[in-house]
Amino acid sequence: MKLEEIAERARDFSKQIKTMGVAMTPCVIPSLGKSTFEIAPDEIEIGLGIHGEHGLEKAKMKQADEIVGDILNKIIKFSSIGRQSSERRCVLLVNNLGSATVMEMSIIARAVLLYFGKNHPAISVERCYVGQYLTAMEMSGFSISVAAVDANILSCLDKETSAPAWSPVRQRPLTQLQQPQVVTPTQVVQPTAELNAEEPDSVKILRSCFLAVCDAFEKNADFLTALDAAVGDGDLGSNLETASKLLKPELASKTFSQPDKFLSALGYGLQQHLGGTSGPMYSIFFLRMARGLAGGASDAAQWIDGFQAGIEGIEYLGDAKEGDRTMLDALWPAQRAAKDALRAGKPLSEVLKSAMEAAAHAVGKTKDLIAKRGRSTYLRERVLGHVDPGAKAVEIAISAVLDVLSH
């Protein structure tokens, strides 16, 4: 084939391509040393130029499916494929504009394919290419291109090439890509809330403690994030804040006949809403505690035993022990102090105060511990001088509970 013919085919095909991009962050132009526009943390730039120019509009941040839907609605409107009456075939290119992660690009690609399956089932998606094909420096975002094709174009696209920027990856047929049915733990387990149950005072007090802990986590989110950023992933505070905001209305709208029912619902809720390593640890703590209190929760000794059962669950799941520089370094001292104070015949307020003081003292001692579990193990001696974030979160939670029960 002559070069002129190749050029002519390329020009004809380019006329079929419609593209639109969206960015979460701008890029820095090397010659300027700064970006040409700004994007707020809760905004996206739609229809931006590939060289870092302003987009057509700004919009509030949305879910990936919504963003993809908005973009493809515009593309299809102006694409020839949206006006063809006969069988329609197309190829898709989901392009990484620079610094989007592999996971983010996979989420976007999946949303694109599901969009066509739901909104345009008559359009046959023949190929879907996903990767970095045309980037704008370090811009965080993506572009979607749609082009009508025929058998000749498809054969050209499928030809092998040594061009380094082209990596033809074939997507499985759209008919095989189905919207998954997500089954949450609350759908699997027997319901823990009873609509007409008479709620005892113990559950009302427990709910007050739960709400106080949520408020404390939200108030200290930035503080805990800063602690975690120094020695870990830096997501502890934000994860606890997010879970608190989601769980408060969820558990406040239900009625529970016994404390163990409430704790069980809380455990499964944390399993669903609390991200990071903390999610399974907090979840098993409350699930094991609920199991320990299933026989009754009428006195302080039973609560302390339930508390211990929760701690042992964390030990089992995390394969950790006291001294490994984890949340256990605050939990075990608090449990022992509470048990000792109860045995000494002290009132409940003093029992809780003893637990609080023991936890706070133990948290301070984590400054001298080298981590044996978790992300902090990578830093070794560099964690010295910093308290363990997970243990500090436990101290904050116990302090919130003490404030409620002291009044």
ABEGO torsion letter per residue (X at the ends): XBAAAAAAAAAAAAAABBBBBBBABBBBBAAAGBBABBBBAABBBBGBBAAGBBBABBBBBBBAAAAAAAAAAAAAAABAAAABABBBBBBBBBBBAGABBAAAAAAAAAAAAAAAAAABAABBBABBBBEBABBBEABBEBBBBBBBBBAAAAAAAABBBABAABBBBBBBBAAABBBBBBBBAAAABBBABBAABBBBAAAAAAAAAAAAAAAAAAAAAAAAAAAAAAABAGAAAAAAAAAAAAAAAAAAABBBABAAAAAAAAAAAAAAABBEAAAAAAAAAAAAAAAAAAAEBABAAAAAAAAAAAAAAAAAAAGBBBGAGBAAAAAAAAAAAAAAAAAAGBBAAAAAAAAAAAAAAAAAAAAABBBABEAAAAAEAAABGBBBAAAAAAAAAAAAAAAAAAX
